[in-house]
């Protein structure tokens, strides 16, 4: 069962249940996935149970929504983007350490102390990232990416800042969460995501990872309800001037990860500041597949396409370079 958010022809927000690849059934009585999730929490229902009693309105054409650029991210904070936190974890997938190590080895020319840190962190996950139910395992690498203002809609351009050294895709699964009024985190669902980072900056020194992550991102167009399948196989593509420049398969799901989803969630929401009532969260679970690792240098106008069959339609965004002036701090 999958959901999308979109704009009606009158530019009103709406939630749609994906009937099939061509048809969307608009939900009556709610204008956001956030609101739908709140109803389910209040009624003590699962999201699937809430959908079973939620009335439907008209059916709309999925392709028309795409063609008219009326698709929104499938989950957001509809009132205040500042109350949506975007974060992520790295070195969580089998093979991700090799990808990271290769990237940094290209910069250093040798296996240095940084490479040792990378492998040490990865091995900690292998050894303790999947604890028994109810237990907390080893904590993962964690990073802050931004608030809801950095999220762009499916089909919208991903803008790379003027000061960036690279704008590269990261095909990932994102977990989507809502914090209830009692501070309890609730997982609303999952979405395909493009975490989008500056890999040239990160390659200079792994301590620049925090800088490299402060970029826009995209996820969707569909939100998958329920548990994440243990094995997911998808693809990541880059199109340039209508021709396929690069393509590579990627896998996700716990069968392909060194950490369990529950362990990644536990280490995120163990912090009280991430359990503020009413807040929304998007958490990227990491990847082991990057075009940057294959030597691809992206250009303005390149289109990223990331797809996993279980998530319906693929996520597409075009790279755009920003023209901006870095603000100068003034003294009061």
C-alpha positions, -999 to 999 in steps of 0.1 A, spaced: 0 0 0 15 33 -11 6 70 -8 15 102 -26 9 139 -19 0 163 -47 -17 196 -56 -52 197 -70 -60 217 -101 -70 245 -76 -35 243 -60 -48 227 -28 -28 200 -10 -41 165 -12 -32 129 -3 -37 101 -28 -38 63 -24 -19 46 -53 -44 23 -70 -20 13 -98 7 28 -119 -18 51 -137 -45 59 -111 -46 78 -78 -76 78 -55 -77 111 -35 -85 107 2 -113 128 15 -110 146 48 -73 151 49 -49 173 30 -15 158 41 1 125 51 11 142 83 -26 149 91 -36 113 81 -9 99 105 -22 121 133 -57 107 128 -43 72 130 -23 79 162 -53 95 179 -76 66 169 -49 41 180 -50 25 145 -22 15 122 -20 36 90 -33 7 70 -63 5 94 -69 43 91 -69 40 53 -95 13 55 -119 37 71 -108 69 53 -134 79 26 -122 83 -9 -129 112 -33 -123 112 -70 -97 93 -90 -70 113 -108 -45 105 -135 -10 98 -120 7 107 -153 -12 140 -155 0 149 -120 36 143 -131 32 161 -164 18 191 -147 44 190 -119 18 187 -92 36 159 -72 48 168 -37 71 149 -14 50 121 1 56 133 36 64 167 51 55 191 79 26 211 62 27 240 86 64 246 93 94 231 75 117 240 103 99 214 124 111 186 100 146 172 107 165 156 79 193 132 90 211 101 80 235 72 88 264 60 68 285 28 66 253 8 72 253 -13 40 274 -43 31 299 -28 6 295 7 18 329 7 36 346 -4 4 329 25 -15 339 50 11 375 36 15 381 37 -23 369 73 -24 393 84 3 421 63 -10 419 82 -43 427 114 -23 454 100 -1 470 75 -24 475 51 5 456 34 33 460 60 61 445 65 95 412 78 80 408 45 62 413 27 94 386 48 111 362 40 83 368 2 85 367 3 123 333 20 122 320 -5 96 332 -35 115 316 -23 146 283 -24 127 289 -58 114 296 -71 149 269 -53 168 245 -35 144 218 -61 146 210 -67 183 183 -89 196 148 -75 198 145 -50 226 182 -44 229 203 -15 216 233 -24 195 264 -4 184 257 32 173 262 40 137 278 70 120 252 98 120 249 131 103 226 161 102 215 172 67 190 201 73 154 208 79 123 205 57 134 235 36 160 215 19 135 189 5 126 192 -31 97 175 -48 100 146 -72 106 161 -106 120 194 -92 156 204 -96 182 195 -70 203 227 -66 240 225 -59 254 256 -42 278 279 -60 305 270 -35 300 232 -39 327 211 -55 304 183 -66 267 174 -67 263 137 -67 234 113 -62 231 88 -33 203 62 -38 189 53 -5 158 43 15 145 70 38 124 64 69 96 89 76 85 96 111 60 117 132 64 125 169 31 122 188 20 146 214 33 124 242 68 123 226 65 89 211 81 85 176 59 68 150 72 54 117 48 65 90 65 46 62 95 45 38 104 62 5 131 59 -21 154 88 -17 183 108 -33 203 120 -4 225 141 -27 260 151 -14 292 168 -23 316 139 -26 346 159 -38 345 179 -5 342 147 15 371 131 -3 394 159 7 391 147 43 366 125 60 362 153 87 345 173 59 316 148 58 294 171 79 300 199 53 293 176 24 259 166 36 245 201 40 227 200 6 192 195 -7 176 161 -10 146 144 -26 124 114 -18 93 98 -32 72 101 -51 55 73 -31 54 64 5 54 27 13 33 17 44 43 -11 67 75 -30 72 105 -27 48 111 -58 28 144 -75 39 158 -74 3 152 -47 -22 169 -44 -56 168 -12 -75 187 9 -100 204 43 -101 207 61 -134 221 94 -147 207 108 -180 226 135 -199 209 153 -228 184 124 -232 210 97 -233 219 72 -205 253 83 -191 256 58 -162 236 30 -146 242 7 -117 220 -17 -97 219 -13 -59 204 -33 -30 190 -23 3 169 -38 31 182 -55 62 195 -85 43 220 -62 27 228 -40 57 252 -42 87 226 -25 109 189 -33 115 164 -6 109 153 -8 146 189 -2 157 193 29 135 160 42 148 169 35 184 201 55 181 183 84 164 154 87 188 174 81 220 180 118 220 152 138 237 155 167 213 145 144 185 113 134 203 97 169 203 59 166 200 46 175 165 80 173 148 85 152 116 117 134 107 132 120 75 162 96 81 183 83 52 196 48 59 227 49 37 239 33 4 269 14 -11 264 27 -47 276 60 -60 283 72 -96 312 92 -81 329 60 -71 329 51 -108 345 84 -118 314 102 -130 315 140 -129 280 153 -129 270 184 -148 241 209 -147 211 194 -166 219 158 -157 189 139 -146 191 115 -116 167 85 -117 163 61 -88 138 33 -88 128 2 -67 98 -18 -80 83 -21 -46 81 17 -43 62 23 -75 72 51 -98 109 61 -98 123 93 -83 136 118 -109 154 151 -103 176 173 -125 209 188 -113 209 226 -112 238 249 -102 229 277 -79 241 313 -84 244 328 -49 262 353 -28 276 341 5 262 365 32 286 386 51 281 387 88 274 422 102 281 435 136 253 449 158 
